[in-house]
Amino acid sequence: NMLENEALFDLIIPKSFYLPVFIIFFDYFYQQFFISYPFFKKVLSNKSKLQENDDKKSSKLIDGNIKHKNNIIKLIKALTILLLSRALIVTLSNSENIELVELLTNLISIVSTAFIFYKCVPREKLKTILLCSITQKDRLKTVIQSDILLSFNGVILFTIKTLFASHFKNVQVISLLVFVNFYIVSIRFIQCIREKNWLNVLKYGLNYPVLYCMYHDVNNDTLYFIKIIQVLYGTYWDLFMDWKLQLEISKRIINKTTTYSLVILAVLLKFSFVYTHVFNGIVFIPLALEIIRRLIWVLLRLDYEYYAL
């Protein structure tokens, strides 16, 4: 089975390239939603502007997204060339200079990640998110982008571990992982506290027992039990608070059958942490499943928000 050959999989997509690959992957499809369904963009605009000329507004939005789409395509081409070049170098070197190949790969990964991050991440809200702040103006955009960052938590931690594990002491790497993990998890937690949304505070607060179990060698059964509680509560919140499926679905843009299909898939993907055993330790696939789940979450959330207008 090709998936069982981790060395071959790592040759195709080296571990240090997971983050730039996923950023491009997510951002491309995230923008595609706005290109295919430009009315979703209205949801992320100030509602006071919705009375403007729709044709004029939609035209501007589509043009902007096509420009962004072209940038993403260029980034995908550049990343593909990097991946193929590395595979060629590894093949030609016949694994004789593993340390040099790893060093060059990590260096290229850091540079490419920084460049892709600069091109893809919406910088106008980044400062607000990193300060764990939230305002009523563009609130939905801030919430969505903060939740996206939370879904990238796993791949960010994995990238840090891959890049620095061989160059720093184990204690230093673990300390860095704990800090980054705790910080990313705390963003939405603190935002919800500031909004006094206590049920949502509870949802994000369930991340902390999981963090404690992960970094204190707690029995795996206990960790899975807490994760399952977290997933069940998160699923309830998605269904009835974020997507409002208890309200009439037939009047929304996405048809009823597609909506239910996406909901079922999203719920199944909530258990992506279980799939690590299925794929024999290949981390890329569970990380990809979580990113796909977030894409579905964004689409259904925006569909409801447009319906609520």
Number of C-alpha atoms within 10 A of each C-alpha: 4 8 13 12 11 15 13 13 15 15 16 14 18 20 21 24 23 21 25 25 19 18 19 22 16 20 16 19 14 16 18 16 18 18 20 10 14 18 19 19 18 20 21 17 15 13 12 7 11 13 7 9 9 13 9 9 16 17 11 11 17 17 12 12 17 15 10 18 18 12 16 21 13 12 20 18 12 12 20 15 12 17 19 14 12 21 19 13 14 17 12 10 12 10 12 11 11 12 10 11 17 16 12 13 19 20 14 16 24 18 12 20 21 12 13 21 16 11 15 17 14 12 12 9 16 14 11 14 20 12 11 20 17 23 13 9 11 15 13 19 16 24 18 17 17 24 19 17 18 19 20 22 20 17 24 20 17 19 21 17 19 18 21 15 15 10 9 12 10 13 10 12 19 17 12 16 18 16 11 16 19 15 16 21 22 18 22 26 22 18 22 22 14 15 14 11 12 14 12 19 18 16 19 20 18 19 18 14 14 18 15 13 16 14 12 8 9 12 10 11 9 13 17 15 12 17 18 15 13 20 17 16 16 19 18 12 16 19 17 12 14 17 21 17 16 9 10 11 19 11 11 16 16 15 11 14 11 10 20 14 10 17 21 11 14 21 19 13 19 19 16 16 16 12 17 15 11 9 15 12 14 19 19 19 15 23 23 19 19 22 22 19 20 24 20 17 23 18 19 24 20 22 21 23 19 17 14 10 9
